[in-house]
Amino acid sequence: MGIHYNDTGVVELYRCFHADDSLELGDEGTVLAGTILARKANGKLAVFAPAADDGTEVPVAVLPYEVEFDAAGEKYVRPIVGGTVRAERLVIHADGDGSNVTPAVLDKLRATSIVPVSVAELAKYDTPDSV
């Protein structure tokens, strides 16, 4: 008998607001659900880059679903622009995960009406490893 944990969590939590927009990516790849987005000088959304100085260091939205790019270009998306999101689901695209989502990044999101909160996953049974 094995124990299998199902991860059923999503990025959105409560009263999330969305807006139609255009996401631009400079190469092919996958932009993961929970990716923090910023706005470039040309008005298009781009992946958040905390160390940049071209506007992409200021978060403005969170992508609630995965988007695939076959090549550089843009795709129309409907990101979260306000509401409550799961802090554990936030992603910095360059890292591919949330390991560098710092309290300062969370504060920047709060300034845009996106409120990240920590949530304990309750879908997991509390069982000993020996079962």
PAROMI-526033 format. One record per atom (N, C-alpha, C, CB): residue number from 1; atom name; x, y negated, z negated. Coordinates in pm, 1 decimal. Glycine has a CB too. Example, Ala and Ser with C-alpha at 12.3 -4.5 7.8 and 13.67 -1.06 7.14 Angstrom:
2
(node 1 "N" (1319.0 569.0 -780.0))
(node 1 "CA" (1230.0 450.0 -780.0))
(node 1 "C" (1320.0 330.0 -780.0))
(node 1 "CB" (1130.8 447.3 -904.6))
(node 2 "N" (1285.0 225.0 -708.0))
(node 2 "CA" (1367.0 106.0 -714.0))
(node 2 "C" (1290.0 -3.0 -787.0))
(node 2 "CB" (1408.4 59.8 -572.5))
END
This chain:
131
(node 1 "N" (83.9 117.6 0.0))
(node 1 "CA" (0.0 0.0 0.0))
(node 1 "C" (88.3 -123.7 0.0))
(node 1 "CB" (-95.4 0.1 -121.0))
(node 2 "N" (56.5 -217.7 85.3))
(node 2 "CA" (134.9 -340.0 91.5))
(node 2 "C" (51.2 -461.2 58.6))
(node 2 "CB" (196.8 -355.9 227.8))
(node 3 "N" (118.0 -567.1 28.3))
(node 3 "CA" (50.3 -692.5 -0.9))
(node 3 "C" (74.7 -785.1 116.6))
(node 3 "CB" (100.2 -755.8 -135.4))
(node 4 "N" (-29.9 -840.9 172.0))
(node 4 "CA" (-19.3 -934.3 283.0))
(node 4 "C" (-82.3 -1066.2 241.7))
(node 4 "CB" (-87.0 -877.8 410.7))
(node 5 "N" (-8.1 -1172.8 257.5))
(node 5 "CA" (-59.4 -1305.1 223.3))
(node 5 "C" (-103.7 -1373.8 351.5))
(node 5 "CB" (47.9 -1390.1 148.3))
(node 6 "N" (-226.0 -1420.5 352.3))
(node 6 "CA" (-279.6 -1492.5 466.5))
(node 6 "C" (-275.5 -1641.6 438.4))
(node 6 "CB" (-423.2 -1446.7 498.4))
(node 7 "N" (-211.2 -1711.7 524.9))
(node 7 "CA" (-202.4 -1855.7 512.1))
(node 7 "C" (-317.1 -1916.0 592.6))
(node 7 "CB" (-63.4 -1909.4 560.5))
(node 8 "N" (-417.3 -1967.1 524.1))
(node 8 "CA" (-535.2 -2019.6 591.1))
(node 8 "C" (-542.5 -2171.3 584.7))
(node 8 "CB" (-659.6 -1960.3 530.7))
(node 9 "N" (-437.8 -2234.7 539.8))
(node 9 "CA" (-440.8 -2379.0 522.9))
(node 9 "C" (-430.9 -2456.8 652.0))
(node 9 "CB" (-331.5 -2420.2 433.8))
(node 10 "N" (-483.9 -2576.2 649.2))
(node 10 "CA" (-477.3 -2668.9 761.4))
(node 10 "C" (-421.4 -2800.6 710.6))
(node 10 "CB" (-617.4 -2688.8 827.4))
(node 11 "N" (-392.0 -2890.2 801.9))
(node 11 "CA" (-336.2 -3020.2 766.0))
(node 11 "C" (-442.6 -3109.8 703.6))
(node 11 "CB" (-275.6 -3088.2 889.0))
(node 12 "N" (-560.8 -3113.9 764.3))
(node 12 "CA" (-667.3 -3203.5 720.1))
(node 12 "C" (-731.0 -3155.3 590.3))
(node 12 "CB" (-773.6 -3216.2 828.3))
(node 13 "N" (-758.5 -3249.6 500.9))
(node 13 "CA" (-825.9 -3214.7 376.3))
(node 13 "C" (-961.4 -3283.4 361.3))
(node 13 "CB" (-738.1 -3250.1 259.1))
(node 14 "N" (-963.2 -3415.5 366.4))
(node 14 "CA" (-1085.3 -3486.3 330.1))
(node 14 "C" (-1098.7 -3615.8 408.4))
(node 14 "CB" (-1087.7 -3515.2 180.4))
(node 15 "N" (-1215.1 -3633.4 468.1))
(node 15 "CA" (-1249.8 -3756.3 538.9))
(node 15 "C" (-1139.3 -3807.9 628.6))
(node 15 "CB" (-1286.3 -3862.0 441.0))
(node 16 "N" (-1093.1 -3724.5 717.9))
(node 16 "CA" (-989.9 -3766.1 811.9))
(node 16 "C" (-1053.4 -3837.6 930.6))
(node 16 "CB" (-907.5 -3644.9 859.6))
(node 17 "N" (-989.4 -3943.2 971.6))
(node 17 "CA" (-1031.6 -4020.3 1087.4))
(node 17 "C" (-932.0 -3995.7 1199.9))
(node 17 "CB" (-1042.4 -4172.3 1053.7))
(node 18 "N" (-982.9 -3985.3 1320.7))
(node 18 "CA" (-900.1 -3954.9 1437.2))
(node 18 "C" (-915.2 -4065.3 1540.9))
(node 18 "CB" (-938.2 -3817.6 1497.9))
(node 19 "N" (-817.0 -4078.9 1627.8))
(node 19 "CA" (-823.7 -4175.4 1737.1))
(node 19 "C" (-758.7 -4114.4 1860.3))
(node 19 "CB" (-754.5 -4309.3 1698.4))
(node 20 "N" (-819.9 -4133.9 1975.3))
(node 20 "CA" (-761.6 -4086.1 2100.8))
(node 20 "C" (-637.7 -4167.7 2131.3))
(node 20 "CB" (-863.8 -4095.1 2217.9))
(node 21 "N" (-532.6 -4099.5 2175.5))
(node 21 "CA" (-406.9 -4167.8 2204.0))
(node 21 "C" (-324.6 -4082.9 2299.1))
(node 21 "CB" (-328.1 -4196.5 2073.7))
(node 22 "N" (-207.2 -4130.2 2332.9))
(node 22 "CA" (-116.9 -4060.7 2423.3))
(node 22 "C" (14.3 -4032.1 2351.2))
(node 22 "CB" (-92.3 -4143.7 2551.7))
(node 23 "N" (56.0 -3906.1 2351.0))
(node 23 "CA" (180.7 -3863.6 2286.6))
(node 23 "C" (285.4 -3838.3 2393.7))
(node 23 "CB" (159.0 -3736.0 2199.7))
(node 24 "N" (399.3 -3900.6 2377.9))
(node 24 "CA" (508.6 -3888.6 2475.2))
(node 24 "C" (623.2 -3808.5 2412.5))
(node 24 "CB" (558.5 -4030.0 2521.3))
(node 25 "N" (675.8 -3713.5 2489.1))
(node 25 "CA" (789.4 -3633.0 2443.0))
(node 25 "C" (895.7 -3634.7 2551.4))
(node 25 "CB" (746.1 -3486.0 2409.2))
(node 26 "N" (1021.8 -3648.7 2511.6))
(node 26 "CA" (1131.5 -3663.5 2605.5))
(node 26 "C" (1181.4 -3534.7 2668.4))
(node 26 "CB" (1242.6 -3728.6 2538.1))
(node 27 "N" (1132.5 -3420.5 2622.6))
(node 27 "CA" (1174.6 -3293.3 2681.5))
(node 27 "C" (1065.1 -3189.7 2658.0))
(node 27 "CB" (1310.6 -3245.2 2621.1))
(node 28 "N" (1087.5 -3068.6 2705.4))
(node 28 "CA" (988.0 -2963.8 2682.6))
(node 28 "C" (997.1 -2916.1 2538.9))
(node 28 "CB" (1007.9 -2845.6 2780.5))
(node 29 "N" (889.2 -2858.2 2490.0))
(node 29 "CA" (889.7 -2805.0 2355.2))
(node 29 "C" (751.7 -2809.4 2292.7))
(node 29 "CB" (987.4 -2881.0 2269.6))
(node 30 "N" (745.9 -2768.3 2168.0))
(node 30 "CA" (620.8 -2763.6 2093.5))
(node 30 "C" (624.7 -2867.1 1982.6))
(node 30 "CB" (595.7 -2622.4 2035.8))
(node 31 "N" (520.0 -2946.1 1975.6))
(node 31 "CA" (503.1 -3039.1 1864.2))
(node 31 "C" (404.9 -2970.3 1769.6))
(node 31 "CB" (450.9 -3183.5 1912.1))
(node 32 "N" (452.5 -2935.4 1652.1))
(node 32 "CA" (375.7 -2854.0 1557.3))
(node 32 "C" (261.9 -2930.0 1490.8))
(node 32 "CB" (467.1 -2799.8 1451.5))
(node 33 "N" (161.9 -2855.5 1448.3))
(node 33 "CA" (54.7 -2913.4 1366.6))
(node 33 "C" (118.1 -2970.0 1240.1))
(node 33 "CB" (-56.1 -2806.5 1331.8))
(node 34 "N" (75.4 -3087.4 1200.3))
(node 34 "CA" (131.0 -3152.5 1082.5))
(node 34 "C" (245.6 -3247.2 1113.1))
(node 34 "CB" (177.3 -3049.8 986.2))
(node 35 "N" (285.3 -3255.0 1240.2))
(node 35 "CA" (396.1 -3342.7 1277.4))
(node 35 "C" (356.8 -3488.3 1256.7))
(node 35 "CB" (438.1 -3318.7 1423.9))
(node 36 "N" (444.6 -3561.0 1191.6))
(node 36 "CA" (423.8 -3703.9 1169.0))
(node 36 "C" (458.4 -3776.2 1298.7))
(node 36 "CB" (510.7 -3757.1 1048.5))
(node 37 "N" (371.5 -3869.2 1339.0))
(node 37 "CA" (390.8 -3942.4 1463.6))
(node 37 "C" (414.5 -4090.6 1436.1))
(node 37 "CB" (269.7 -3924.2 1555.7))
(node 38 "N" (483.0 -4156.0 1529.6))
(node 38 "CA" (511.8 -4299.2 1522.4))
(node 38 "C" (474.5 -4360.8 1657.7))
(node 38 "CB" (663.7 -4326.2 1486.6))
(node 39 "N" (488.3 -4491.5 1668.7))
(node 39 "CA" (455.3 -4558.5 1794.1))
(node 39 "C" (580.5 -4621.9 1853.5))
(node 39 "CB" (345.6 -4665.1 1772.2))
(node 40 "N" (603.6 -4593.3 1982.9))
(node 40 "CA" (715.8 -4652.3 2054.4))
(node 40 "C" (680.3 -4793.8 2099.9))
(node 40 "CB" (755.4 -4564.8 2175.2))
(node 41 "N" (779.9 -4866.8 2142.8))
(node 41 "CA" (758.9 -5003.9 2189.6))
(node 41 "C" (665.4 -5009.7 2310.1))
(node 41 "CB" (892.2 -5067.8 2225.1))
(node 42 "N" (658.9 -4902.3 2388.9))
(node 42 "CA" (571.2 -4900.5 2505.7))
(node 42 "C" (425.3 -4872.5 2468.9))
(node 42 "CB" (619.8 -4796.4 2604.6))
(node 43 "N" (396.9 -4856.0 2339.4))
(node 43 "CA" (260.6 -4833.7 2293.4))
(node 43 "C" (219.5 -4688.5 2282.3))
(node 43 "CB" (167.8 -4901.8 2383.2))
(node 44 "N" (301.0 -4597.3 2330.6))
(node 44 "CA" (269.2 -4454.8 2324.6))
(node 44 "C" (315.8 -4396.8 2190.8))
(node 44 "CB" (335.0 -4378.7 2442.9))
(node 45 "N" (246.9 -4290.0 2147.6))
(node 45 "CA" (291.1 -4218.6 2028.5))
(node 45 "C" (414.0 -4136.1 2061.0))
(node 45 "CB" (179.0 -4129.1 1973.3))
(node 46 "N" (497.7 -4116.8 1961.1))
(node 46 "CA" (617.1 -4033.2 1972.6))
(node 46 "C" (635.7 -3963.6 1838.7))
(node 46 "CB" (744.8 -4117.7 2012.2))
(node 47 "N" (724.3 -3866.6 1833.9))
(node 47 "CA" (751.7 -3800.1 1706.8))
(node 47 "C" (826.4 -3896.7 1614.5))
(node 47 "CB" (834.1 -3669.5 1728.9))
(node 48 "N" (792.8 -3890.5 1488.0))
(node 48 "CA" (853.3 -3973.1 1384.1))
(node 48 "C" (1000.6 -3938.0 1369.3))
(node 48 "CB" (779.8 -3955.1 1249.8))
(node 49 "N" (1085.6 -4040.3 1362.9))
(node 49 "CA" (1230.1 -4021.3 1345.0))
(node 49 "C" (1276.2 -4115.8 1234.3))
(node 49 "CB" (1309.4 -4047.8 1479.3))
(node 50 "N" (1288.8 -4065.8 1110.1))
(node 50 "CA" (1316.5 -4153.3 995.3))
(node 50 "C" (1441.7 -4239.0 1007.4))
(node 50 "CB" (1328.2 -4070.9 873.6))
(node 51 "N" (1542.2 -4192.5 1080.4))
(node 51 "CA" (1667.3 -4267.5 1089.2))
(node 51 "C" (1673.2 -4359.7 1210.4))
(node 51 "CB" (1783.4 -4172.1 1093.4))
(node 52 "N" (1568.2 -4367.0 1288.7))
(node 52 "CA" (1568.2 -4449.0 1410.3))
(node 52 "C" (1549.9 -4596.7 1376.3))
(node 52 "CB" (1457.3 -4402.9 1506.5))
(node 53 "N" (1567.9 -4681.5 1476.7))
(node 53 "CA" (1542.0 -4825.0 1459.0))
(node 53 "C" (1470.8 -4881.7 1581.9))
(node 53 "CB" (1674.4 -4901.8 1433.6))
(node 54 "N" (1391.0 -4796.4 1646.4))
(node 54 "CA" (1319.5 -4836.8 1767.8))
(node 54 "C" (1167.8 -4835.4 1750.1))
(node 54 "CB" (1357.7 -4745.8 1882.7))
(node 55 "N" (1122.1 -4830.4 1626.5))
(node 55 "CA" (979.7 -4823.4 1598.6))
(node 55 "C" (933.8 -4684.8 1558.9))
(node 55 "CB" (902.7 -4868.9 1717.2))
(node 56 "N" (1008.8 -4582.7 1599.6))
(node 56 "CA" (967.8 -4446.7 1566.5))
(node 56 "C" (1001.6 -4407.9 1422.6))
(node 56 "CB" (1032.8 -4349.6 1661.6))
(node 57 "N" (1056.0 -4501.9 1347.0))
(node 57 "CA" (1082.5 -4476.8 1205.0))
(node 57 "C" (963.8 -4516.4 1117.0))
(node 57 "CB" (1207.5 -4553.1 1160.6))
(node 58 "N" (858.0 -4565.5 1179.6))
(node 58 "CA" (738.2 -4608.2 1106.7))
(node 58 "C" (623.3 -4513.5 1140.7))
(node 58 "CB" (700.6 -4756.2 1141.6))
(node 59 "N" (581.9 -4428.6 1047.7))
(node 59 "CA" (473.9 -4334.4 1077.8))
(node 59 "C" (340.0 -4404.9 1093.9))
(node 59 "CB" (463.8 -4229.2 968.4))
(node 60 "N" (259.9 -4355.4 1188.6))
(node 60 "CA" (127.3 -4413.8 1211.0))
(node 60 "C" (17.5 -4308.9 1220.5))
(node 60 "CB" (128.2 -4496.7 1337.0))
(node 61 "N" (53.7 -4180.7 1235.6))
(node 61 "CA" (-46.9 -4076.2 1254.9))
(node 61 "C" (13.2 -3940.0 1221.9))
(node 61 "CB" (-101.2 -4078.0 1400.1))
(node 62 "N" (-75.0 -3839.7 1212.6))
(node 62 "CA" (-34.7 -3700.9 1190.3))
(node 62 "C" (-108.7 -3614.7 1291.5))
(node 62 "CB" (-64.9 -3654.6 1042.8))
(node 63 "N" (-37.5 -3528.0 1359.3))
(node 63 "CA" (-97.4 -3439.7 1458.6))
(node 63 "C" (-163.0 -3321.1 1388.0))
(node 63 "CB" (9.0 -3391.1 1561.0))
(node 64 "N" (-293.8 -3299.3 1405.2))
(node 64 "CA" (-362.1 -3191.9 1331.6))
(node 64 "C" (-353.0 -3054.5 1398.2))
(node 64 "CB" (-506.3 -3227.8 1314.3))
(node 65 "N" (-297.2 -3047.3 1516.7))
(node 65 "CA" (-288.2 -2920.0 1590.5))
(node 65 "C" (-160.0 -2919.7 1673.1))
(node 65 "CB" (-413.6 -2898.7 1682.8))
(node 66 "N" (-121.8 -2802.2 1718.2))
(node 66 "CA" (0.2 -2784.6 1796.4))
(node 66 "C" (-21.1 -2830.0 1941.1))
(node 66 "CB" (45.5 -2637.4 1792.7))
(node 67 "N" (81.6 -2893.8 1998.6))
(node 67 "CA" (76.6 -2938.2 2138.2))
(node 67 "C" (201.4 -2888.2 2209.4))
(node 67 "CB" (65.3 -3094.1 2148.2))
(node 68 "N" (182.0 -2821.2 2323.2))
(node 68 "CA" (292.6 -2767.5 2404.0))
(node 68 "C" (325.4 -2863.0 2518.3))
(node 68 "CB" (256.8 -2627.2 2459.9))
(node 69 "N" (454.0 -2889.0 2538.3))
(node 69 "CA" (501.9 -2966.8 2651.8))
(node 69 "C" (587.1 -2874.7 2738.5))
(node 69 "CB" (583.3 -3092.9 2605.1))
(node 70 "N" (549.6 -2859.4 2865.8))
(node 70 "CA" (627.7 -2777.9 2959.0))
(node 70 "C" (748.0 -2855.1 3012.5))
(node 70 "CB" (539.7 -2730.8 3075.3))
(node 71 "N" (740.0 -2986.9 3006.1))
(node 71 "CA" (847.1 -3075.1 3051.7))
(node 71 "C" (828.3 -3209.7 2982.7))
(node 71 "CB" (847.0 -3090.6 3208.6))
(node 72 "N" (924.5 -3298.7 3002.3))
(node 72 "CA" (910.4 -3433.5 2947.4))
(node 72 "C" (785.7 -3498.2 3006.1))
(node 72 "CB" (1036.6 -3519.8 2977.2))
(node 73 "N" (718.8 -3577.0 2924.3))
(node 73 "CA" (599.1 -3644.5 2973.0))
(node 73 "C" (508.3 -3682.9 2859.3))
(node 73 "CB" (524.6 -3556.9 3070.9))
(node 74 "N" (379.6 -3696.7 2891.4))
(node 74 "CA" (283.6 -3735.2 2789.9))
(node 74 "C" (158.4 -3650.2 2799.5))
(node 74 "CB" (248.6 -3882.3 2802.7))
(node 75 "N" (92.2 -3638.7 2685.3))
(node 75 "CA" (-34.2 -3566.3 2676.2))
(node 75 "C" (-129.1 -3647.7 2589.4))
(node 75 "CB" (-13.8 -3422.3 2617.9))
(node 76 "N" (-256.3 -3636.2 2621.6))
(node 76 "CA" (-356.2 -3704.1 2539.9))
(node 76 "C" (-384.2 -3619.4 2415.8))
(node 76 "CB" (-487.3 -3729.7 2621.0))
(node 77 "N" (-387.4 -3686.4 2301.5))
(node 77 "CA" (-407.7 -3619.4 2173.1))
(node 77 "C" (-509.5 -3697.7 2091.2))
(node 77 "CB" (-273.6 -3605.5 2095.6))
(node 78 "N" (-553.9 -3637.5 1983.1))
(node 78 "CA" (-647.8 -3701.3 1890.0))
(node 78 "C" (-592.6 -3682.8 1748.3))
(node 78 "CB" (-793.6 -3640.1 1903.3))
(node 79 "N" (-491.0 -3761.7 1711.6))
(node 79 "CA" (-426.6 -3744.6 1581.4))
(node 79 "C" (-507.6 -3804.9 1466.7))
(node 79 "CB" (-289.1 -3806.7 1584.1))
(node 80 "N" (-468.2 -3766.2 1346.9))
(node 80 "CA" (-525.6 -3822.2 1224.3))
(node 80 "C" (-464.0 -3960.6 1203.7))
(node 80 "CB" (-499.4 -3728.3 1099.4))
(node 81 "N" (-548.2 -4061.3 1186.4))
(node 81 "CA" (-499.6 -4197.3 1162.4))
(node 81 "C" (-542.9 -4249.5 1025.3))
(node 81 "CB" (-550.0 -4291.1 1271.9))
(node 82 "N" (-615.3 -4168.7 951.4))
(node 82 "CA" (-657.4 -4205.7 817.0))
(node 82 "C" (-721.1 -4086.3 748.8))
(node 82 "CB" (-755.1 -4324.4 820.6))
(node 83 "N" (-718.5 -4085.7 616.3))
(node 83 "CA" (-778.6 -3976.7 541.4))
(node 83 "C" (-676.4 -3903.0 457.0))
(node 83 "CB" (-846.5 -3880.4 635.1))
(node 84 "N" (-720.1 -3793.1 398.8))
(node 84 "CA" (-636.7 -3714.6 308.0))
(node 84 "C" (-584.7 -3590.3 378.9))
(node 84 "CB" (-715.8 -3675.3 181.3))
(node 85 "N" (-452.6 -3570.1 372.4))
(node 85 "CA" (-387.2 -3455.8 436.1))
(node 85 "C" (-305.0 -3378.7 333.3))
(node 85 "CB" (-297.4 -3502.2 553.2))
(node 86 "N" (-272.5 -3255.2 367.7))
(node 86 "CA" (-188.3 -3172.0 279.9))
(node 86 "C" (-42.4 -3209.8 296.5))
(node 86 "CB" (-208.1 -3021.3 310.4))
(node 87 "N" (21.2 -3251.0 189.6))
(node 87 "CA" (161.8 -3290.0 194.3))
(node 87 "C" (250.7 -3173.2 237.8))
(node 87 "CB" (206.6 -3342.1 57.5))
(node 88 "N" (215.1 -3051.6 196.3))
(node 88 "CA" (296.6 -2933.3 229.2))
(node 88 "C" (291.5 -2899.0 378.0))
(node 88 "CB" (249.6 -2813.0 147.6))
(node 89 "N" (196.5 -2951.9 451.0))
(node 89 "CA" (180.7 -2922.7 594.1))
(node 89 "C" (246.3 -3025.8 683.7))
(node 89 "CB" (35.1 -2913.3 628.7))
(node 90 "N" (303.9 -3130.1 627.3))
(node 90 "CA" (365.4 -3234.3 708.9))
(node 90 "C" (499.0 -3187.1 764.0))
(node 90 "CB" (384.1 -3362.9 627.4))
(node 91 "N" (527.0 -3227.9 887.2))
(node 91 "CA" (645.9 -3182.4 959.1))
(node 91 "C" (718.6 -3301.8 1020.2))
(node 91 "CB" (608.0 -3080.2 1068.9))
(node 92 "N" (851.1 -3299.7 1011.8))
(node 92 "CA" (934.2 -3392.5 1088.4))
(node 92 "C" (985.3 -3312.4 1207.0))
(node 92 "CB" (1053.7 -3453.8 1001.4))
(node 93 "N" (951.3 -3355.8 1327.8))
(node 93 "CA" (976.1 -3279.5 1449.8))
(node 93 "C" (1122.8 -3238.0 1464.7))
(node 93 "CB" (933.9 -3360.7 1570.1))
(node 94 "N" (1215.0 -3327.6 1436.7))
(node 94 "CA" (1357.8 -3296.4 1453.8))
(node 94 "C" (1401.6 -3180.0 1366.1))
(node 94 "CB" (1442.9 -3419.1 1422.1))
(node 95 "N" (1337.5 -3162.5 1250.5))
(node 95 "CA" (1372.0 -3054.1 1158.3))
(node 95 "C" (1293.2 -2927.4 1186.8))
(node 95 "CB" (1348.2 -3097.6 1015.3))
(node 96 "N" (1173.7 -2942.8 1243.8))
(node 96 "CA" (1087.9 -2827.6 1269.2))
(node 96 "C" (1010.6 -2781.8 1146.7))
(node 96 "CB" (1170.0 -2714.2 1320.8))
(node 97 "N" (1022.5 -2858.2 1038.1))
(node 97 "CA" (951.0 -2823.9 914.8))
(node 97 "C" (938.8 -2948.2 827.5))
(node 97 "CB" (1023.6 -2709.7 837.7))
(node 98 "N" (896.8 -2929.2 705.3))
(node 98 "CA" (878.5 -3041.3 614.1))
(node 98 "C" (988.3 -3057.9 512.0))
(node 98 "CB" (750.9 -3026.7 544.0))
(node 99 "N" (1103.2 -2996.4 535.7))
(node 99 "CA" (1210.4 -2999.5 435.8))
(node 99 "C" (1262.9 -3139.6 406.8))
(node 99 "CB" (1323.8 -2913.1 481.3))
(node 100 "N" (1249.3 -3231.9 499.5))
(node 100 "CA" (1297.6 -3368.6 478.8))
(node 100 "C" (1185.7 -3471.6 468.2))
(node 100 "CB" (1389.5 -3407.1 590.9))
(node 101 "N" (1065.8 -3424.8 435.2))
(node 101 "CA" (956.2 -3517.6 408.1))
(node 101 "C" (973.9 -3563.5 263.9))
(node 101 "CB" (813.7 -3450.6 431.7))
(node 102 "N" (1035.5 -3678.1 249.9))
(node 102 "CA" (1071.9 -3730.9 118.2))
(node 102 "C" (958.2 -3813.8 58.8))
(node 102 "CB" (1199.4 -3816.0 128.1))
(node 103 "N" (968.2 -3846.5 -70.0))
(node 103 "CA" (868.7 -3937.2 -128.2))
(node 103 "C" (859.2 -4070.4 -53.1))
(node 103 "CB" (902.2 -3963.4 -274.1))
(node 104 "N" (971.4 -4118.6 1.0))
(node 104 "CA" (968.4 -4243.5 78.5))
(node 104 "C" (885.5 -4227.6 205.6))
(node 104 "CB" (1111.2 -4287.9 114.4))
(node 105 "N" (894.7 -4112.8 271.3))
(node 105 "CA" (813.6 -4085.9 390.1))
(node 105 "C" (666.1 -4079.1 351.9))
(node 105 "CB" (857.9 -3954.3 458.2))
(node 106 "N" (635.3 -4013.0 240.9))
(node 106 "CA" (496.9 -4005.3 193.4))
(node 106 "C" (442.0 -4144.1 162.2))
(node 106 "CB" (487.6 -3915.8 68.9))
(node 107 "N" (525.6 -4231.3 105.1))
(node 107 "CA" (483.2 -4368.7 76.6))
(node 107 "C" (453.2 -4444.8 205.3))
(node 107 "CB" (590.9 -4442.3 -3.9))
(node 108 "N" (534.7 -4423.0 308.6))
(node 108 "CA" (509.8 -4488.7 437.6))
(node 108 "C" (377.0 -4442.6 496.9))
(node 108 "CB" (624.9 -4459.8 536.3))
(node 109 "N" (345.6 -4314.9 481.8))
(node 109 "CA" (217.1 -4265.1 530.4))
(node 109 "C" (101.9 -4328.0 453.5))
(node 109 "CB" (211.0 -4112.5 518.9))
(node 110 "N" (116.2 -4338.9 322.9))
(node 110 "CA" (10.5 -4399.4 241.5))
(node 110 "C" (-17.2 -4543.0 285.3))
(node 110 "CB" (49.1 -4396.3 92.8))
(node 111 "N" (86.7 -4613.3 330.1))
(node 111 "CA" (71.0 -4751.4 376.0))
(node 111 "C" (-13.7 -4759.2 502.9))
(node 111 "CB" (207.9 -4814.5 400.9))
(node 112 "N" (-32.6 -4646.9 572.0))
(node 112 "CA" (-113.4 -4644.7 693.8))
(node 112 "C" (-250.6 -4582.9 670.4))
(node 112 "CB" (-40.8 -4568.5 803.2))
(node 113 "N" (-289.9 -4564.0 546.6))
(node 113 "CA" (-419.0 -4504.2 507.9))
(node 113 "C" (-423.8 -4353.1 526.5))
(node 113 "CB" (-530.2 -4566.9 587.8))
(node 114 "N" (-309.0 -4290.9 544.8))
(node 114 "CA" (-301.2 -4145.0 544.8))
(node 114 "C" (-247.8 -4106.2 407.1))
(node 114 "CB" (-208.6 -4089.3 662.9))
(node 115 "N" (-328.7 -4033.6 331.8))
(node 115 "CA" (-294.9 -4003.0 192.7))
(node 115 "C" (-253.7 -3856.6 181.1))
(node 115 "CB" (-414.6 -4033.7 98.5))
(node 116 "N" (-122.9 -3829.6 168.4))
(node 116 "CA" (-78.1 -3691.2 150.2))
(node 116 "C" (-90.3 -3649.4 4.0))
(node 116 "CB" (67.4 -3674.6 198.3))
(node 117 "N" (-149.9 -3532.5 -19.4))
(node 117 "CA" (-161.1 -3478.5 -154.5))
(node 117 "C" (-111.6 -3334.1 -154.5))
(node 117 "CB" (-307.8 -3486.9 -206.4))
(node 118 "N" (-58.9 -3291.7 -267.4))
(node 118 "CA" (-12.5 -3153.1 -281.5))
(node 118 "C" (-130.6 -3064.0 -315.2))
(node 118 "CB" (97.6 -3141.5 -390.8))
(node 119 "N" (-133.4 -2947.1 -253.8))
(node 119 "CA" (-242.6 -2852.7 -272.9))
(node 119 "C" (-182.9 -2715.5 -301.9))
(node 119 "CB" (-336.3 -2848.2 -147.9))
(node 120 "N" (-233.2 -2648.5 -405.4))
(node 120 "CA" (-191.4 -2512.0 -434.8))
(node 120 "C" (-272.9 -2417.2 -347.7))
(node 120 "CB" (-209.0 -2478.3 -586.6))
(node 121 "N" (-207.3 -2324.0 -283.0))
(node 121 "CA" (-274.1 -2225.8 -197.6))
(node 121 "C" (-341.4 -2123.3 -286.2))
(node 121 "CB" (-173.8 -2157.3 -99.8))
(node 122 "N" (-473.9 -2117.4 -282.5))
(node 122 "CA" (-548.5 -2025.8 -367.1))
(node 122 "C" (-590.6 -1898.7 -293.8))
(node 122 "CB" (-669.9 -2095.2 -422.2))
(node 123 "N" (-553.7 -1884.0 -168.2))
(node 123 "CA" (-590.7 -1766.9 -90.7))
(node 123 "C" (-501.3 -1648.2 -124.0))
(node 123 "CB" (-583.8 -1797.7 57.9))
(node 124 "N" (-400.4 -1668.3 -204.5))
(node 124 "CA" (-308.2 -1561.2 -240.6))
(node 124 "C" (-350.0 -1500.4 -373.6))
(node 124 "CB" (-163.0 -1613.5 -248.0))
(node 125 "N" (-354.1 -1369.0 -380.7))
(node 125 "CA" (-385.5 -1303.3 -505.5))
(node 125 "C" (-262.3 -1303.3 -594.5))
(node 125 "CB" (-435.9 -1160.1 -481.1))
(node 126 "N" (-283.1 -1318.7 -719.6))
(node 126 "CA" (-174.6 -1320.3 -816.4))
(node 126 "C" (-149.3 -1175.8 -860.4))
(node 126 "CB" (-208.4 -1412.9 -939.2))
(node 127 "N" (-66.9 -1104.3 -783.6))
(node 127 "CA" (-40.2 -963.6 -813.1))
(node 127 "C" (108.9 -942.5 -833.5))
(node 127 "CB" (-92.6 -872.6 -699.7))
(node 128 "N" (145.0 -843.8 -912.0))
(node 128 "CA" (288.1 -815.0 -932.9))
(node 128 "C" (349.4 -758.8 -803.4))
(node 128 "CB" (307.6 -713.5 -1051.3))
(node 129 "N" (478.0 -778.4 -788.6))
(node 129 "CA" (549.5 -729.6 -670.8))
(node 129 "C" (553.6 -578.2 -660.8))
(node 129 "CB" (689.0 -782.5 -671.2))
(node 130 "N" (533.3 -510.1 -772.2))
(node 130 "CA" (544.7 -363.3 -773.0))
(node 130 "C" (419.5 -293.0 -720.5))
(node 130 "CB" (573.5 -315.0 -913.7))
(node 131 "N" (314.9 -368.6 -689.0))
(node 131 "CA" (190.5 -303.9 -642.2))
(node 131 "C" (206.6 -259.9 -499.7))
(node 131 "CB" (69.5 -398.6 -654.7))
END
